[in-house]
Amino acid sequence: MDGIIESVSASKNSPGVALAPLTPRGVAAYAYASNGRLWLVQIVVSLIAAATVVWFLKTNWFPVVRDMFRQLPVGGEVRNQQLQWRGRSPLQLAESSFLALAVNLEDHVAVGGVADVQIEFRRTQLQCCSLLGCFPINYPKDWIIAVDRSNLEPWWGAWEVPILAGVLIATVLALLLNWTVLAALYFPVIYFVGYLRDRELTWGGSWRMAGAGLMPGALFFTLGILLYGLEALNLIHLGIIFLLHLVIGWVYLVLSPLFLRRWQALPSLPRNPFAPTPEPAADPKLNPPGN
């Protein structure tokens, strides 16, 4: 391992132009790029990730929601944080391998289902269950929410596209904020590694490298979401990919400084014009020893 690191460290090539930060050398190039170049790349990557999330919701979750609205009875509502339900319970409203929606007014009765995410409308709250367990969401206070087909189906038809647009914008902003915070945490590590390896690096360059080093992991996780949406992976695999995308960022954090330029030796200082001219050294051939 030490031999590999030394061979990388011995490279004198410039990291090149900062374009796609997909390799440690590509990430290192952002040490000498502008902040605008980094922000442009982060915006492009965040848009790719957000578009993948929107595609997943539109393809795999929203059809289940539409099917649920068609199964709702007339006259249901949430009032005073209580669900007033006019149909039978428990009842599976709609289900796919990704999402299941059900009504379950009796907490001790299990609805069942094999979906990765299961949401139950209970008497006083929503119960959301997935791989990491279940958590409740209380109905909002002082709200009256119609829970019937005649109200929710046209409402969903009018708001489905704006909801997807909101998810797109919220995902982009959340990713940009998350990357900014993580870069602020990681850039001292990059600077320290560069300092130990005698690399040409500034604090600002370290911050840009930290931000660029998060992009490969983000694209890797985006690919995982795409494969999960195509049912090529299951939810456990997606969880593993999420953990691996964090590790990828840490690996780039350590390796990318090794591809930076070495610090050059300081240039020789100009001669002081007020200093005395040194005497020329005597030629030993003209003054042989013993004379």
Residue pairs with C-beta under 8 A, 6 or more apart in sequence:
5 258
8 255
8 258
8 259
9 197
9 258
11 258
11 259
12 261
12 262
14 261
15 25
15 26
15 28
15 29
15 31
15 32
15 259
15 260
15 261
16 25
16 26
16 29
17 29
18 26
18 29
18 30
18 32
18 33
18 37
18 38
18 41
18 212
19 26
19 29
20 26
20 41
21 27
21 29
21 30
21 41
21 212
21 213
21 215
21 216
22 215
22 216
22 219
24 252
24 255
24 256
24 258
24 259
25 256
25 259
26 212
27 209
27 212
27 213
27 215
27 216
27 252
27 256
27 259
28 209
28 256
28 257
28 258
28 259
28 260
30 37
30 38
30 205
30 208
30 209
30 211
30 212
31 200
31 201
31 202
31 205
31 206
31 208
31 209
31 260
32 205
33 208
35 204
35 208
38 208
38 211
38 212
41 212
41 215
42 175
42 176
42 179
42 211
42 215
43 172
43 176
45 175
45 215
45 218
45 219
46 171
46 172
46 175
46 176
46 218
47 172
48 219
48 222
49 171
49 175
49 218
49 219
49 221
49 222
49 225
50 167
50 168
50 169
50 171
50 172
50 175
51 168
52 222
52 225
52 226
52 229
53 167
53 168
53 171
53 225
54 164
54 167
54 168
54 171
55 226
55 229
56 225
56 226
56 228
56 229
57 164
57 167
58 164
59 229
60 96
60 98
60 99
60 229
61 98
61 99
62 160
63 96
64 94
64 95
64 96
64 98
64 99
64 100
64 101
65 94
65 99
65 101
65 156
66 153
66 156
67 93
67 94
68 93
68 94
68 101
69 149
69 152
69 153
69 156
70 149
70 153
71 91
71 93
71 94
71 149
72 87
72 93
72 147
72 148
72 149
72 152
73 85
73 86
73 87
73 148
73 149
74 86
74 148
74 149
74 150
75 84
75 86
75 148
76 83
76 84
76 85
76 86
76 87
76 146
76 147
76 148
77 83
77 84
77 144
77 145
77 146
77 147
77 148
78 84
78 139
78 143
78 144
78 145
78 147
79 144
81 124
81 138
81 139
81 140
81 141
82 123
82 124
82 139
83 103
83 105
83 121
83 122
83 123
83 124
83 139
83 147
84 147
85 103
85 105
85 121
85 147
87 103
89 103
89 104
89 105
89 106
90 102
90 103
90 104
90 105
90 106
90 109
90 110
90 111
91 102
91 103
91 104
91 111
92 100
92 101
92 102
92 111
92 112
92 113
93 101
93 102
93 103
94 100
94 101
95 101
95 102
95 113
95 115
96 115
97 114
97 115
97 116
97 231
98 115
98 116
98 117
99 115
99 116
99 117
99 118
99 119
100 111
100 113
100 114
100 115
100 117
100 118
100 119
101 119
101 120
101 121
102 111
102 113
102 118
102 119
102 120
102 121
103 120
103 121
104 111
104 120
104 121
104 122
104 127
105 122
105 123
107 122
107 123
111 118
111 120
116 130
116 131
116 234
116 235
117 128
117 129
117 130
118 128
118 129
118 130
119 126
119 127
119 128
119 129
120 126
120 127
120 129
121 147
122 136
124 138
124 139
125 136
125 137
125 138
125 139
126 136
126 137
126 139
127 134
127 135
127 136
127 137
128 134
128 135
128 136
128 137
130 235
131 235
131 236
131 239
139 145
146 152
175 218
179 211
179 214
179 218
180 211
182 210
182 214
182 249
183 207
183 210
183 211
183 214
184 207
184 210
186 210
186 213
186 249
186 253
187 203
187 206
187 207
187 209
187 210
188 206
189 210
189 253
189 254
190 201
190 206
190 209
190 210
190 213
190 253
190 256
190 257
191 201
191 203
191 206
193 253
193 254
193 257
193 258
194 200
194 201
194 206
194 257
194 260
195 201
197 257
197 258
197 260
198 262
198 263
199 257
199 258
199 260
199 261
199 262
199 263
200 260
200 261
200 262
200 263
200 264
201 209
201 257
201 260
209 256
209 257
210 253
212 256
213 249
213 252
213 253
213 256
214 249
214 252
216 248
216 249
216 252
217 244
217 245
217 246
217 247
217 248
217 249
217 252
218 245
220 241
220 244
220 245
220 248
221 241
221 242
221 245
224 233
224 237
224 238
224 241
224 242
224 245
225 238
227 233
228 234
228 235
228 237
228 238
233 241
